[in-house]
Amino acid sequence: RERKDARVLERTVKFAARHLMSADSIVKLMYAEKMVGMLNALRDVLPEAALHESVRTAKILLDDIVEKPLILDAGHDLATHGLKDKRALN
C-alpha cells in the first residue's frame, strides 16, 4: 500500500495464470483474494491493460473454484481459515 509498485501484482498475475489452475481450491481462493486486495491498493498506479489482465485472472480463478468440485489438499488446516469442513467452504 505504501510503495505503490505495480510489478508485484503483475508478477503475481503471471504466476497465477501459469501455475495455479492445477492447485487446490483453497490456494486458488487465497491467490484471488490477495490479487483483489492488491488491485484495490494499486488502482491509482496500475496501467489499464494490467488492471484488466489482473481482474480477468482473478475471475478465472474464482470461476474455476465455483464450477469444479472442491479439491482440498489433505495438508491444509481448515481451522486456520475459519472452516470446520469442506461444506463450510461451499
Order of alpha helices (4+ residues) and beta strands (2+ residues): alpha-alpha-alpha-alpha
